[in-house]
Structure formats: structure tokens, C-alpha cells
Amino acid sequence: MYPTPTRTLLLFLLFSSLVAAANFVQCMEDFRNDLNGTGGVDSRGRPTSPVKAVGLTYGACMARCESGSEGFSWREFTQLFALLLLPWLILIGQLPFGSGSYTDGFISG
């Protein structure tokens, strides 16, 4: 079967997903619905009203949201990886690095 460290790691990963985590999306929606809220910032980090806010300051986040971290989502990670990083890796893989000179590399590409 699996060695003991592998079993321990698998059990740790299983139970770590059961720990209560902060839901930052829900926290931001609750902040936007509170018209008297403070601590909202725009895309440049300047203070703004809750309706126009795209983020929270660290202090406002600690005061409004639960402490802890948000659970890791493999589905979101793989979608973003495939969308943003994978095309660049494919393009870099097509570059002609095998030849010794610039002209040979240009001709082979």
C-alpha cells in the first residue's frame, strides 16, 4: 500500500479541507450591502464607498470576515492555469533553442 508518510499526508489533506475557512466572496458581498461600512478601496487602493469598492483594507477584512484562510480550490486553480499560464508555456516551447546560431534558429522556425 502507501508508506506511512504518504498516508499521514493524505489524512492531513483530507482533514484540512474540513476546517472552517473564511468565505471572502460572501464577506465582500455583505460589505457592499452595508451602506454605512468603512474600509472599502477602489482598484488603486484609495478609500471609496461600499457600492464602488472592489476590495477591503486589511483592518476592515479582519474586523468583518472570519480569521483564517479560504479553502484551496483545485478547479479554480486549473482553470486559471489553463487560461493564463499554459498558452505562454506552449509558446515558449515553440521557440528554436536547439541551434547554435541566430540565423540557423531563424531558418528552422
PENOR-V157799 format. One record per residue. SS is DSSP state (2 for helix, 1 for strand, 0 for the rest). OMEGA is omega in whole degrees, -180 to 180 (NA if undefined). BURIAL is + if it has 9 or more other C-alpha atoms within 8 Angstrom, else -. Layout:
BEGIN
[[SS;OMEGA;BURIAL] [SS;OMEGA;BURIAL]]
END
This chain:
BEGIN
[[0;180;-] [0;174;-] [0;-176;-] [2;179;-] [2;180;-] [2;177;-] [2;179;+] [2;179;-] [2;179;-] [2;177;-] [2;178;-] [2;179;-] [2;178;-] [2;-177;-] [2;178;-] [2;178;-] [0;179;-] [0;-180;-] [0;180;-] [0;-179;-] [0;178;+] [0;176;+] [0;-173;+] [2;177;-] [2;179;-] [2;179;-] [2;180;+] [2;178;+] [2;177;-] [2;178;-] [2;180;+] [2;179;+] [2;178;-] [0;-175;-] [0;180;+] [0;-177;-] [0;176;+] [0;179;-] [0;178;+] [1;179;+] [1;176;+] [0;-176;+] [0;178;-] [0;178;-] [0;180;-] [0;179;-] [1;-179;-] [0;-180;+] [0;180;+] [0;-178;+] [0;-177;-] [0;-175;-] [0;174;+] [0;179;-] [1;180;+] [1;171;+] [0;-178;+] [2;179;-] [2;179;-] [2;179;+] [2;179;+] [2;-179;+] [2;-174;-] [2;-174;-] [0;177;+] [0;176;+] [0;-179;-] [0;-178;-] [0;178;-] [0;-180;-] [0;-180;-] [0;-179;-] [0;179;-] [2;-179;-] [2;179;-] [2;-180;-] [2;-177;-] [2;178;-] [2;179;-] [2;178;+] [2;-179;+] [2;-177;+] [2;-172;-] [2;-170;-] [2;-176;+] [2;177;+] [2;178;+] [2;178;-] [2;178;-] [2;179;-] [2;179;-] [2;178;-] [2;180;-] [0;-179;-] [0;-177;-] [0;179;+] [0;-173;-] [0;-175;-] [0;-177;-] [0;-177;-] [0;-178;-] [2;-177;-] [2;177;-] [2;178;+] [2;179;+] [2;-179;-] [2;-177;-] [2;-177;-] [0;NA;-]]
END
